[in-house]
Amino acid sequence: MAFAGFRFAEKVIKAAKGETGIVEPTYVYLPGVPGGEEISKATGVDFFSTPVELGPNGVQKAINILDGVSQDEKTLLEAAVKGLKGNIEKGVEFVKGTEAKL
């Protein structure tokens, strides 16, 4: 986990300095980035892990990896999203509780 965090931070810094073509997988708020709405509609969640293109201002676009998935993959995705929805709800509620304390 530490190495993954280091690697991602390194890519963010490179993108912030103007390097282009940097694509990294990350867990992202889909409505907040170009291309995210399509993924959000396909999965039914606002947060999802997908490759994103990084740029000087952060995420430039989300890359939809769901195009062309097989029926078996769709079935697995549906099962994963069921669990993910509960985790997202818990996370959102946690943040709401934290904001009240600030």
All heavy atoms as an XYZ file, in Angstrom:
755
protein
N       0.829     -1.191      0.000
C       0.000      0.000      0.000
C       0.869      1.248      0.000
O       0.552      2.209     -0.681
C      -0.927     -0.005      1.212
C      -1.953     -1.104      1.231
S      -3.609     -0.709      0.675
C      -3.979      0.856      1.313
N       1.941      1.224      0.757
C       2.814      2.398      0.812
C       3.441      2.657     -0.556
O       3.511      3.804     -1.005
C       3.897      2.206      1.868
N       3.870      1.594     -1.227
C       4.483      1.775     -2.538
C       3.456      2.286     -3.544
O       3.759      3.147     -4.364
C       5.115      0.472     -3.039
C       5.771      0.635     -4.381
C       6.940      1.375     -4.511
C       5.219      0.076     -5.518
C       7.551      1.547     -5.743
C       5.811      0.248     -6.752
C       6.992      0.980     -6.863
N       2.241      1.779     -3.473
C       1.183      2.248     -4.375
C       0.914      3.733     -4.149
O       0.745      4.492     -5.111
C      -0.089      1.436     -4.165
N       0.883      4.152     -2.882
C       0.686      5.562     -2.567
C       1.828      6.419     -3.090
O       1.618      7.493     -3.656
N       3.054      5.919     -2.909
C       4.229      6.626     -3.425
C       4.157      6.764     -4.937
O       4.375      7.839     -5.486
C       5.512      5.881     -3.026
C       6.718      6.313     -3.803
C       7.364      7.503     -3.490
C       7.184      5.546     -4.850
C       8.474      7.906     -4.218
C       8.291      5.950     -5.585
C       8.940      7.136     -5.266
N       3.845      5.661     -5.600
C       3.784      5.663     -7.069
C       2.734      6.651     -7.570
O       2.968      7.421     -8.502
C       3.474      4.255     -7.555
C       3.363      4.144     -9.044
C       2.990      2.750     -9.465
N       2.357      2.858    -10.778
C       2.045      1.843    -11.515
N       2.277      0.627    -11.096
N       1.471      2.013    -12.682
N       1.556      6.635     -6.936
C       0.494      7.542     -7.360
C       0.888      8.989     -7.114
O       0.706      9.850     -7.980
C      -0.818      7.215     -6.641
C      -1.978      7.999     -7.167
C      -2.571      7.659     -8.372
C      -2.485      9.080     -6.473
C      -3.635      8.391     -8.879
C      -3.547      9.819     -6.966
C      -4.123      9.467     -8.178
N       1.445      9.276     -5.952
C       1.879     10.649     -5.644
C       2.933     11.116     -6.638
O       2.917     12.266     -7.086
C       2.416     10.721     -4.217
N       3.842     10.232     -6.990
C       4.877     10.565     -7.967
C       4.256     10.947     -9.312
O       4.655     11.933     -9.933
C       5.805      9.356     -8.123
C       7.007      9.590     -8.991
C       7.910      8.370     -9.023
O       7.408      7.242     -9.224
O       9.115      8.554     -8.840
N       3.242     10.204     -9.742
C       2.567     10.500    -11.015
C       1.789     11.816    -10.937
O       1.776     12.594    -11.890
C       1.629      9.353    -11.404
C       2.322      8.028    -11.593
C       3.263      8.044    -12.779
C       4.037      6.771    -12.893
N       3.653      5.843    -13.892
N       1.165     12.078     -9.803
C       0.426     13.335     -9.630
C       1.388     14.521     -9.719
O       1.091     15.532    -10.365
C      -0.350     13.347     -8.290
C      -0.887     14.733     -7.970
C      -1.486     12.338     -8.336
N       2.542     14.401     -9.100
C       3.537     15.477     -9.143
C       4.030     15.697    -10.572
O       4.145     16.839    -11.024
C       4.697     15.176     -8.177
C       4.207     15.271     -6.730
C       5.876     16.115     -8.415
C       5.167     14.707     -5.704
N       4.297     14.616    -11.288
C       4.743     14.742    -12.686
C       3.676     15.432    -13.534
O       3.985     16.298    -14.346
C       5.077     13.369    -13.270
C       6.357     12.785    -12.747
C       6.633     11.420    -13.373
C       7.948     10.858    -12.856
N       8.269      9.570    -13.491
N       2.416     15.046    -13.331
C       1.321     15.667    -14.082
C       1.180     17.139    -13.720
O       0.970     17.985    -14.589
C       0.014     14.921    -13.817
N       1.325     17.456    -12.444
C       1.219     18.852    -11.994
C       2.316     19.710    -12.610
O       2.126     20.905    -12.833
C       1.293     18.923    -10.474
N       3.443     19.090    -12.905
C       4.552     19.814    -13.534
C       4.418     19.890    -15.053
O       5.290     20.415    -15.726
C       5.880     19.148    -13.173
C       6.252     19.333    -11.708
C       7.597     18.707    -11.415
C       8.012     18.964     -9.977
N       9.338     18.372     -9.687
N       3.329     19.332    -15.586
C       3.049     19.475    -17.009
C       3.289     18.249    -17.866
O       3.054     18.286    -19.078
N       3.759     17.153    -17.288
C       3.953     15.935    -18.083
C       2.589     15.426    -18.537
O       1.631     15.434    -17.773
C       4.682     14.873    -17.264
C       5.132     13.688    -18.085
C       5.991     12.703    -17.302
O       6.842     13.150    -16.506
O       5.784     11.493    -17.483
N       2.498     14.980    -19.761
C       1.219     14.527    -20.313
C       1.228     13.019    -20.532
O       2.275     12.382    -20.505
C       0.910     15.229    -21.642
O       1.961     14.940    -22.575
C       0.782     16.732    -21.457
N       0.054     12.470    -20.782
C      -0.083     11.049    -21.077
C       0.027     10.146    -19.868
O       0.257      8.952    -20.015
N      -0.149     10.680    -18.675
C      -0.042      9.872    -17.461
C      -1.411      9.272    -17.148
O      -2.379      9.994    -16.920
C       0.467     10.708    -16.272
C       1.856     11.248    -16.578
C       0.450      9.885    -14.995
C       2.396     12.193    -15.530
N      -1.475      7.957    -17.142
C      -2.712      7.243    -16.829
C      -2.438      6.338    -15.640
O      -1.502      5.538    -15.656
C      -3.199      6.416    -18.044
C      -4.428      5.594    -17.671
C      -3.488      7.327    -19.226
N      -3.253      6.491    -14.600
C      -3.107      5.702    -13.376
C      -4.483      5.253    -12.899
O      -5.456      6.003    -13.002
C      -2.461      6.539    -12.272
C      -0.972      6.671    -12.392
C      -0.235      5.360    -12.185
O      -0.490      4.660    -11.178
O       0.603      5.040    -13.035
N      -4.577      4.054    -12.355
C      -5.849      3.635    -11.760
C      -6.048      4.336    -10.417
O      -5.094      4.529     -9.669
C      -5.664      2.126    -11.569
C      -4.192      1.934    -11.479
C      -3.561      3.019    -12.298
N      -7.268      4.738    -10.166
C      -7.577      5.360     -8.885
C      -9.068      5.262     -8.589
O      -9.884      5.055     -9.484
C      -7.127      6.835     -8.847
O      -7.235      7.327     -7.515
C      -7.930      7.710     -9.779
N      -9.400      5.411     -7.343
C     -10.787      5.446     -6.890
C     -11.200      6.905     -6.969
O     -10.589      7.753     -6.323
C     -10.842      4.913     -5.461
C     -12.217      4.664     -4.919
C     -12.995      3.627     -5.416
C     -12.722      5.428     -3.888
C     -14.254      3.370     -4.892
C     -13.971      5.181     -3.354
C     -14.726      4.147     -3.866
O     -15.977      3.896     -3.349
N     -12.211      7.219     -7.765
C     -12.511      8.607     -8.080
C     -14.007      8.891     -7.975
O     -14.831      7.995     -8.162
C     -11.960      8.936     -9.494
C     -12.685      8.156    -10.567
C     -11.982     10.411     -9.794
N     -14.315     10.153     -7.663
C     -15.697     10.631     -7.679
C     -16.062     10.889     -9.136
O     -15.596     11.850     -9.745
C     -15.822     11.895     -6.835
C     -17.210     12.493     -6.808
C     -18.271     11.792     -6.252
C     -17.449     13.759     -7.326
C     -19.545     12.330     -6.217
C     -18.723     14.310     -7.294
C     -19.762     13.598     -6.738
O     -21.030     14.125     -6.702
N     -16.866     10.016     -9.705
C     -17.136     10.033    -11.147
C     -17.818     11.296    -11.666
O     -17.427     11.801    -12.718
C     -17.945      8.790    -11.524
C     -17.228      7.463    -11.282
C     -18.204      6.303    -11.402
C     -16.070      7.304    -12.242
N     -18.847     11.832    -10.983
C     -19.475     13.040    -11.517
C     -18.527     14.237    -11.578
O     -18.808     15.215    -12.244
C     -20.625     13.313    -10.540
C     -20.934     11.991     -9.944
C     -19.592     11.308     -9.846
N     -17.407     14.152    -10.897
C     -16.474     15.273    -10.861
C     -15.484     15.322    -11.998
O     -14.689     16.262    -12.069
N     -15.494     14.320    -12.895
C     -14.493     14.297    -13.966
C     -15.127     13.968    -15.313
O     -16.107     13.226    -15.383
C     -13.370     13.277    -13.667
C     -12.614     13.641    -12.420
C     -13.890     11.876    -13.550
N     -14.563     14.515    -16.394
C     -15.057     14.160    -17.726
C     -14.956     12.647    -17.951
O     -13.970     12.025    -17.563
C     -14.122     14.914    -18.669
C     -13.592     16.057    -17.855
C     -13.502     15.524    -16.452
N     -15.991     12.069    -18.533
C     -16.022     10.636    -18.779
C     -16.572      9.839    -17.617
O     -16.907      8.666    -17.755
N     -16.682     10.452    -16.469
C     -17.150      9.751    -15.280
C     -18.630      9.459    -15.281
O     -19.072      8.444    -14.741
N     -19.402     10.332    -15.900
C     -20.857     10.155    -15.899
C     -21.263      8.849    -16.576
O     -22.147      8.135    -16.101
C     -21.541     11.340    -16.595
C     -23.039     11.290    -16.481
C     -23.707     12.529    -17.057
O     -23.150     13.633    -16.927
O     -24.794     12.367    -17.629
N     -20.592      8.506    -17.654
C     -20.890      7.265    -18.377
C     -20.626      6.045    -17.486
O     -21.415      5.104    -17.440
C     -20.032      7.192    -19.641
C     -20.283      5.975    -20.491
C     -19.392      5.926    -21.723
O     -18.682      6.905    -22.015
O     -19.407      4.874    -22.380
N     -19.526      6.073    -16.757
C     -19.187      4.967    -15.861
C     -20.176      4.911    -14.703
O     -20.626      3.836    -14.300
C     -17.744      5.105    -15.345
C     -16.761      5.102    -16.519
C     -17.404      3.990    -14.362
C     -15.349      5.529    -16.154
N     -20.551      6.070    -14.181
C     -21.505      6.139    -13.083
C     -22.853      5.558    -13.498
O     -23.474      4.808    -12.741
C     -21.674      7.585    -12.624
O     -22.548      7.656    -11.527
N     -23.300      5.876    -14.698
C     -24.575      5.338    -15.190
C     -24.495      3.824    -15.364
O     -25.444      3.108    -15.063
C     -24.956      5.998    -16.514
C     -25.468      7.400    -16.356
C     -25.856      7.995    -17.685
C     -26.315      9.430    -17.520
N     -26.625     10.059    -18.815
N     -23.360      3.327    -15.838
C     -23.200      1.891    -16.072
C     -23.122      1.096    -14.778
O     -23.584     -0.043    -14.719
C     -21.958      1.635    -16.919
N     -22.557      1.689    -13.732
C     -22.368      0.969    -12.474
C     -23.434      1.274    -11.435
O     -23.669      0.484    -10.533
C     -20.989      1.305    -11.858
O     -20.921      2.708    -11.619
C     -19.862      0.854    -12.758
N     -24.047      2.452    -11.528
C     -25.037      2.859    -10.540
C     -24.424      3.443     -9.286
O     -25.099      3.589     -8.266
N     -23.126      3.797     -9.329
C     -22.449      4.401     -8.180
C     -21.720      5.662     -8.614
O     -21.378      5.828     -9.781
C     -21.453      3.416     -7.514
C     -22.189      2.240     -6.895
C     -20.407      2.926     -8.491
N     -21.489      6.555     -7.665
C     -20.769      7.796     -7.955
C     -19.265      7.679     -7.742
O     -18.507      8.520     -8.208
C     -21.297      8.944     -7.083
C     -22.636      9.456     -7.559
O     -23.013      9.199     -8.721
O     -23.318     10.135     -6.770
N     -18.832      6.655     -7.023
C     -17.408      6.432     -6.779
C     -17.038      5.077     -7.358
O     -17.759      4.095     -7.159
C     -17.106      6.430     -5.274
C     -17.339      7.742     -4.603
C     -18.584      8.075     -4.092
C     -16.303      8.655     -4.466
C     -18.804      9.284     -3.465
C     -16.513      9.875     -3.835
C     -17.767     10.189     -3.333
N     -15.906      5.029     -8.062
C     -15.489      3.767     -8.680
C     -14.005      3.830     -8.983
O     -13.450      4.915     -9.181
C     -16.275      3.540     -9.975
C     -16.259      2.129    -10.476
C     -16.970      1.138     -9.817
C     -15.544      1.788    -11.611
C     -16.965     -0.167    -10.284
C     -15.535      0.488    -12.081
C     -16.252     -0.494    -11.415
N     -13.382      2.687     -9.020
C     -11.960      2.623     -9.356
C     -11.814      2.387    -10.858
O     -12.356      1.415    -11.392
C     -11.281      1.491     -8.584
O      -9.901      1.489     -8.857
N     -11.109      3.277    -11.511
C     -10.918      3.201    -12.951
C      -9.638      3.947    -13.323
O      -9.198      4.821    -12.574
C     -12.140      3.796    -13.698
O     -12.074      3.473    -15.074
C     -12.241      5.293    -13.513
N      -9.049      3.630    -14.453
C      -7.891      4.418    -14.875
C      -8.326      5.854    -15.182
O      -9.409      6.090    -15.721
C      -7.413      3.727    -16.155
C      -8.011      2.362    -16.116
C      -9.295      2.500    -15.353
N      -7.476      6.793    -14.802
C      -7.736      8.202    -15.107
C      -6.501      8.810    -15.742
O      -5.379      8.383    -15.478
C      -8.120      9.014    -13.848
C      -9.409      8.505    -13.239
C      -7.009      9.018    -12.823
N      -6.744      9.782    -16.585
C      -5.630     10.544    -17.152
C      -5.408     11.754    -16.262
O      -6.335     12.507    -15.975
C      -5.935     10.989    -18.572
C      -4.774     11.703    -19.218
C      -5.026     12.079    -20.660
O      -5.847     11.407    -21.325
O      -4.404     13.044    -21.130
N      -4.172     11.903    -15.800
C      -3.829     13.005    -14.904
C      -3.262     14.175    -15.689
O      -2.609     13.983    -16.715
C      -2.802     12.542    -13.867
C      -3.260     11.419    -12.944
C      -2.091     10.917    -12.117
C      -4.382     11.884    -12.055
N      -3.516     15.377    -15.195
C      -2.989     16.580    -15.815
C      -2.614     17.592    -14.759
O      -2.667     17.309    -13.560
N      -2.247     18.798    -15.175
C      -1.786     19.815    -14.226
C      -2.829     20.195    -13.171
O      -2.479     20.642    -12.092
C      -1.462     21.021    -15.105
C      -1.512     20.570    -16.500
C      -2.186     19.243    -16.545
N      -4.110     20.000    -13.472
C      -5.170     20.365    -12.532
C      -5.819     19.148    -11.880
O      -6.914     19.247    -11.344
C      -6.236     21.209    -13.246
C      -5.656     22.503    -13.751
O      -4.935     23.183    -13.031
N      -5.935     22.841    -14.988
N      -5.167     18.006    -11.953
C      -5.717     16.786    -11.362
C      -6.190     15.830    -12.423
O      -5.551     15.664    -13.463
N      -7.346     15.214    -12.188
C      -7.879     14.238    -13.129
C      -8.434     14.966    -14.352
O      -9.313     15.819    -14.224
C      -8.980     13.380    -12.471
C      -9.602     12.438    -13.483
C      -8.420     12.606    -11.301
N      -7.920     14.618    -15.507
C      -8.386     15.219    -16.759
C      -9.606     14.482    -17.300
O     -10.514     15.082    -17.836
C      -7.285     15.178    -17.817
C      -6.037     15.957    -17.450
C      -6.279     17.447    -17.456
O      -6.548     18.048    -16.428
N      -6.194     18.033    -18.607
N      -9.568     13.131    -17.189
C     -10.717     12.349    -17.631
C     -10.639     10.944    -17.060
O      -9.563     10.426    -16.771
C     -10.806     12.289    -19.158
C      -9.722     11.470    -19.821
C      -9.929     11.411    -21.324
C      -8.824     10.607    -21.986
N      -8.998     10.516    -23.415
N     -11.817     10.347    -16.898
C     -11.926      8.956    -16.473
C     -11.999      8.096    -17.727
O     -12.662      8.464    -18.699
C     -13.170      8.758    -15.620
N     -11.318      6.981    -17.701
C     -11.296      6.078    -18.851
C     -12.256      4.929    -18.564
O     -12.113      4.221    -17.570
C      -9.867      5.572    -19.113
C      -8.973      6.772    -19.420
C      -9.850      4.547    -20.232
C      -7.500      6.481    -19.422
N     -13.218      4.763    -19.450
C     -14.251      3.746    -19.259
C     -13.714      2.372    -19.655
O     -13.550      2.080    -20.830
C     -15.498      4.085    -20.069
C     -16.649      3.169    -19.744
O     -16.506      2.189    -19.024
N     -17.816      3.478    -20.285
N     -13.465      1.548    -18.659
C     -12.960      0.199    -18.911
C     -14.098     -0.816    -19.039
O     -13.853     -2.006    -19.208
C     -11.988     -0.248    -17.797
C     -12.673     -0.196    -16.438
C     -10.730      0.590    -17.826
C     -11.877     -0.813    -15.320
N     -15.333     -0.341    -18.971
C     -16.475     -1.242    -18.983
C     -16.982     -1.546    -20.388
O     -17.776     -2.472    -20.558
C     -17.610     -0.656    -18.140
C     -17.250     -0.390    -16.673
C     -18.409      0.286    -15.970
C     -16.837     -1.656    -15.983
N     -16.543     -0.795    -21.374
C     -16.958     -1.076    -22.750
C     -16.424     -2.435    -23.172
O     -15.243     -2.733    -22.997
C     -16.432     -0.002    -23.706
C     -17.165      1.312    -23.570
O     -18.308      1.299    -23.091
O     -16.583      2.352    -23.932
N     -17.302     -3.269    -23.692
C     -16.870     -4.557    -24.214
C     -16.674     -5.651    -23.182
O     -16.073     -6.677    -23.495
N     -17.161     -5.454    -21.945
C     -17.012     -6.527    -20.967
C     -17.967     -7.673    -21.307
O     -19.035     -7.461    -21.878
C     -17.238     -6.043    -19.509
C     -16.192     -5.041    -19.103
C     -18.627     -5.505    -19.312
N     -17.566     -8.860    -20.957
C     -18.384    -10.041    -21.245
C     -19.558    -10.119    -20.266
O     -19.591     -9.422    -19.251
C     -17.532    -11.306    -21.121
O     -17.188    -11.520    -19.760
N     -20.490    -11.010    -20.555
C     -21.637    -11.192    -19.662
C     -21.180    -11.706    -18.302
O     -21.700    -11.305    -17.270
C     -22.670    -12.143    -20.275
C     -23.946    -12.238    -19.460
C     -24.602    -10.880    -19.223
O     -24.782    -10.090    -20.138
N     -24.959    -10.590    -17.977
N     -20.193    -12.596    -18.297
C     -19.660    -13.088    -17.019
C     -19.068    -11.941    -16.208
O     -19.252    -11.866    -14.994
C     -18.587    -14.159    -17.259
C     -19.179    -15.474    -17.745
O     -20.383    -15.708    -17.534
O     -18.422    -16.277    -18.335
N     -18.351    -11.044    -16.875
C     -17.767     -9.892    -16.187
C     -18.846     -8.956    -15.673
O     -18.733     -8.410    -14.576
C     -16.804     -9.153    -17.120
C     -15.543     -9.943    -17.406
C     -14.722     -9.373    -18.541
O     -15.304     -8.840    -19.517
O     -13.481     -9.457    -18.458
N     -19.917     -8.785    -16.431
C     -21.037     -7.951    -15.982
C     -21.671     -8.534    -14.726
O     -22.025     -7.795    -13.804
C     -22.088     -7.822    -17.089
C     -21.683     -6.923    -18.219
C     -22.769     -6.842    -19.270
C     -22.305     -5.997    -20.442
N     -23.328     -5.931    -21.503
N     -21.809     -9.843    -14.683
C     -22.378    -10.502    -13.514
C     -21.496    -10.280    -12.292
O     -21.991     -9.958    -11.201
C     -22.552    -12.009    -13.781
O     -23.419    -12.177    -14.916
C     -23.149    -12.722    -12.573
N     -20.192    -10.426    -12.459
C     -19.257    -10.184    -11.363
C     -19.272     -8.724    -10.922
O     -19.219     -8.421     -9.728
C     -17.843    -10.604    -11.769
C     -17.626    -12.099    -11.970
C     -16.260    -12.354    -12.592
C     -17.760    -12.839    -10.652
N     -19.360     -7.818    -11.887
C     -19.406     -6.390    -11.583
C     -20.639     -6.051    -10.767
O     -20.564     -5.299     -9.791
C     -19.364     -5.575    -12.878
C     -19.416     -4.067    -12.725
C     -18.185     -3.560    -11.973
C     -19.502     -3.399    -14.093
N     -21.792     -6.605    -11.139
C     -23.025     -6.354    -10.396
C     -22.893     -6.800     -8.944
O     -23.327     -6.101     -8.031
C     -24.199     -7.069    -11.069
C     -24.610     -6.448    -12.388
C     -25.623     -7.288    -13.154
O     -26.124     -8.302    -12.607
O     -25.905     -6.950    -14.313
N     -22.275     -7.952     -8.725
C     -22.081     -8.449     -7.355
C     -21.143     -7.524     -6.582
O     -21.390     -7.218     -5.412
C     -21.524     -9.872     -7.392
N     -20.081     -7.069     -7.225
C     -19.121     -6.185     -6.560
C     -19.760     -4.838     -6.227
O     -19.520     -4.278     -5.161
C     -17.891     -5.988     -7.438
N     -20.565     -4.323     -7.131
C     -21.190     -3.012     -6.929
C     -22.163     -3.054     -5.755
O     -22.285     -2.072     -5.019
C     -21.867     -2.519     -8.227
C     -22.803     -1.352     -7.969
C     -20.804     -2.122     -9.255
N     -22.821     -4.181     -5.535
C     -23.734     -4.295     -4.384
C     -22.984     -4.020     -3.087
O     -23.448     -3.272     -2.236
C     -24.384     -5.673     -4.342
C     -25.468     -5.863     -5.354
C     -26.075     -7.241     -5.255
C     -27.083     -7.469     -6.372
N     -27.616     -8.832     -6.361
N     -21.817     -4.618     -2.941
C     -21.010     -4.378     -1.744
C     -20.436     -2.981     -1.711
O     -20.354     -2.347     -0.651
N     -20.067     -2.499     -2.863
C     -19.477     -1.168     -2.954
C     -20.466     -0.083     -2.544
O     -20.099      0.874     -1.864
C     -18.978     -0.919     -4.383
C     -18.267      0.390     -4.672
C     -17.028      0.542     -3.798
C     -17.884      0.456     -6.147
N     -21.722     -0.240     -2.921
C     -22.735      0.761     -2.569
C     -22.822      0.962     -1.062
O     -22.906      2.097     -0.588
C     -24.102      0.359     -3.133
C     -24.241      0.601     -4.606
C     -25.629      0.235     -5.102
C     -25.738      0.515     -6.588
N     -27.083      0.207     -7.110
N     -22.801     -0.126     -0.312
C     -22.850     -0.013      1.147
C     -21.636      0.713      1.695
O     -21.757      1.551      2.596
N     -20.470      0.410      1.159
C     -19.245      1.081      1.612
C     -19.264      2.564      1.266
O     -18.797      3.393      2.043
C     -18.017      0.408      1.012
C     -17.748     -0.940      1.633
O     -18.069     -1.174      2.788
N     -17.168     -1.839      0.869
N     -19.781      2.895      0.096
C     -19.871      4.299     -0.304
C     -20.795      5.054      0.653
O     -20.473      6.150      1.115
C     -20.354      4.431     -1.765
C     -19.259      3.948     -2.726
C     -20.758      5.875     -2.082
C     -19.706      3.816     -4.171
N     -21.950      4.452      0.955
C     -22.892      5.092      1.878
C     -22.245      5.335      3.245
O     -22.397      6.410      3.818
C     -24.145      4.235      2.029
C     -25.021      4.224      0.798
C     -26.171      3.228      0.885
O     -26.438      2.687      1.990
O     -26.803      2.977     -0.155
N     -21.508      4.358      3.748
C     -20.822      4.515      5.038
C     -19.792      5.643      4.969
O     -19.673      6.443      5.896
C     -20.121      3.215      5.434
C     -21.055      2.131      5.874
C     -20.274      0.865      6.202
C     -21.195     -0.294      6.478
N     -20.451     -1.554      6.695
N     -19.057      5.697      3.884
C     -18.045      6.739      3.726
C     -18.649      8.126      3.655
O     -18.153      9.070      4.283
N     -19.729      8.263      2.910
C     -20.402      9.561      2.786
C     -20.958      9.993      4.139
O     -20.816     11.152      4.538
C     -21.508      9.502      1.708
C     -22.398     10.741      1.752
C     -20.887      9.342      0.320
N     -21.568      9.064      4.866
C     -22.097      9.388      6.191
C     -20.972      9.768      7.153
O     -21.124     10.683      7.959
C     -22.917      8.228      6.750
C     -24.245      8.038      6.052
C     -25.119      9.285      6.076
O     -25.270      9.903      7.161
O     -25.643      9.654      5.015
N     -19.838      9.092      7.068
C     -18.699      9.419      7.920
C     -18.231     10.846      7.660
O     -17.986     11.613      8.591
C     -17.553      8.434      7.684
C     -16.308      8.798      8.432
C     -16.190      8.512      9.780
C     -15.256      9.435      7.788
C     -15.044      8.853     10.484
C     -14.108      9.780      8.475
C     -13.999      9.496      9.824
N     -18.119     11.209      6.392
C     -17.669     12.561      6.039
C     -18.676     13.593      6.510
O     -18.292     14.639      7.036
C     -17.410     12.679      4.521
C     -17.178     14.123      4.111
C     -16.212     11.813      4.126
N     -19.953     13.303      6.354
C     -20.974     14.244      6.837
C     -20.838     14.466      8.332
O     -20.960     15.589      8.819
C     -22.376     13.720      6.505
C     -22.760     13.868      5.064
C     -24.160     13.331      4.833
C     -24.547     13.411      3.389
N     -25.896     12.820      3.140
N     -20.562     13.408      9.082
C     -20.378     13.524     10.528
C     -19.139     14.309     10.878
O     -19.098     15.035     11.870
N     -18.105     14.163     10.088
C     -16.849     14.884     10.327
C     -17.016     16.370     10.043
O     -16.496     17.211     10.772
C     -15.725     14.318      9.425
O     -15.614     12.919      9.681
C     -14.409     14.966      9.698
N     -17.760     16.718      8.986
C     -17.974     18.129      8.647
C     -18.677     18.861      9.767
O     -18.377     20.018     10.045
C     -18.819     18.234      7.363
C     -18.070     17.824      6.118
C     -18.963     17.804      4.891
O     -20.204     17.886      5.016
O     -18.412     17.689      3.789
N     -19.595     18.186     10.460
C     -20.321     18.836     11.545
C     -19.403     19.198     12.711
O     -19.652     20.141     13.441
C     -21.455     17.914     12.033
N     -18.311     18.456     12.870
C     -17.386     18.687     13.972
C     -16.366     19.794     13.651
O     -15.712     20.282     14.549
C     -16.643     17.394     14.302
C     -17.544     16.325     14.841
C     -16.801     15.028     15.080
C     -17.770     13.954     15.536
N     -17.097     12.664     15.716
N     -16.236     20.128     12.378
C     -15.247     21.131     11.994
C     -15.723     22.508     12.243
O     -16.254     23.233     12.595
C     -14.877     21.003     10.514
C     -14.189     19.708     10.142
C     -13.948     19.671      8.638
C     -12.862     19.578     10.856
